[in-house]
Amino acid sequence: MEVEIAQTAAQDGGQNLMELFWQAHIVVKIVMLGLVLASIGCWAIVFEKYAVIGKAKRANARFEQLFWSGQSLDDLYLTLGPKNNQTMAALFMAAMREWKRSQESVMRAGFQGMEKRIEKVMDVQLQREMARLDARLLFLATVGSSAPFIGLFGTVWGIMNSFRAIAVSKSTNLAVVAPGLAEALFATALGLLAAIPAVIFYNKFASDTGKIAAQLENFADEFSAIISRQTDERM
Amino acid sequence: MRIGLSISFSIHAAILLAAVVVLPEPDKFLPVKEESIPVEIVEFSDISERVVTTTEAKTDPPKKALPRKVEEIGEPVPDAELAKEVKKAALEPQPEPTPEPEKKEPEPPAPDPVKELIEKVEKQPEAEPEPEPKKAEAAAKPIPVPRRKPKVPKSFKVAEKKPQKKKPKLDLNKLSALLNKIDDKRTAPRNAVDETGTPATGEIANLIGQDQKLTGNEIDWLISRIGQCWSPPIGMKESGAVIPRIQFEMDIEGNVIGTPRVTNGSSNPLFDVAVRSAINAIYGCAPYAQMPPEKYNKWRNIAVKFDPRIMLGIN
């Protein structure tokens, strides 16, 4: 009898991860697949954001160096013109474009309207840049908060199964309960596996984009101050 | 995004692969068989079990050993028992099957020593003294060698030599007693019927008087049969205190009638579980068709103790 039990245990109990997966109930399988996909998506976003935010930081640093190097704004505008500008440079280009366009109307309406328009244009460009940086970060947040619950759902389902197995076989042998529990716990493990990096990287990227946003706003304010000073000098 | 996705996907695939390949399978822990089991067997059901095995086993070894023994020892000599049987046989035609089993009774001890002796004789001269005296005593018809059942009945010489042979028998019994204590019991009651058990219908009449000795055998069979269907709850083996005793009734064909009853009790929470598993086991193996109908009164209403050590030990 002992030997039989051992044999059934050997047949039922999952030995490695693949067996654990294939033996699972269909619901638990779906949960596991979903969690794996979520994990893949999370890491894809993490890699992408890491590249994008790093690039934005470097671009900002480079532009600030150029901007405060004493170069005239027109020269800067000409050198940056053809490039695909990002973040701070994009703000600067939007403001300069508006400045150039407003040169004629300034004669008639004065500088008041132009300063307002330049601020507005920079504001809009800032929103666009931040939207680009923040894109898909919310997915990380969602996975980070919901993946544990999804995994928990799989676990509860698996445990339900193992209890049903007990009822059907009328035996409380560990061999009857163990497979269900193993697959159930595997679901929770996958949920945590997806959620933990998602939460960590969401926090990191959220603070990074927050810093960049603050940088951009500061630059916008500074630049509008400069423009305001220049227009006052011209009057 | 695509780059990130592909990187992420490949890393996941790699990790999964590594997990499947590298992660070792968990060690399978087979339940350790209790060493106490053999002890239990000897104490509890040794008699009946051995009888069963010996009757089966006896037939095999003797065939192999026969020629040599016969040659060396001389012609096989019927025992006192054999002689009696022969007499019976002469009187009644039916008992013919019985003599065979009887012969088998003394044999079980005999085969081992005889073989050993033979081997010794072949290998070493030292062992010879033992067999030699027997030969001397028995002259041409010495020791146990009852295996040639057919010959014995043919040669009815037995009756005269009974006294002489009794001595060698005693020796054999002592020898066998060293090997198996069971033999004492066998020689004492000397009921041919005991070992044959149910087989021949013609013997039923003989069996009736000897019910009690048979029941030990049958009950052992019943318990081991139930034990095969029984999976004791976890933890029951460890805490030996919880042993449900369950009484149930059977009809003459071995089907369980009515509901089994628990005749003891315990406050241990394991007890209910154990009772349920025990009742499942009783129903699970239900038709106990091998129980001899002629002794129906003995086993109609029976109580079984579900002690894991004994039940599983018998398996």
Interface residues (C-beta under 8 A of the other chain):
Chain A: M1 E2 V3 I5 A6 A9 A10 Q15 N16 L17 M18 V36 S39 I40 G41 C42 W43 A44 I45 V46 F47 E48 A51 R136 K170 S171 T172 N173 L174
Chain B: M1 I3 G4 L5 S6 I7 S8 F9 I11 H12 L16 A19 V20 L23 E25 P26 K28 L30 P31 K33 G227 Q228 W230 S231 P233 I234 V273 R276 S277 N280 L312 N315
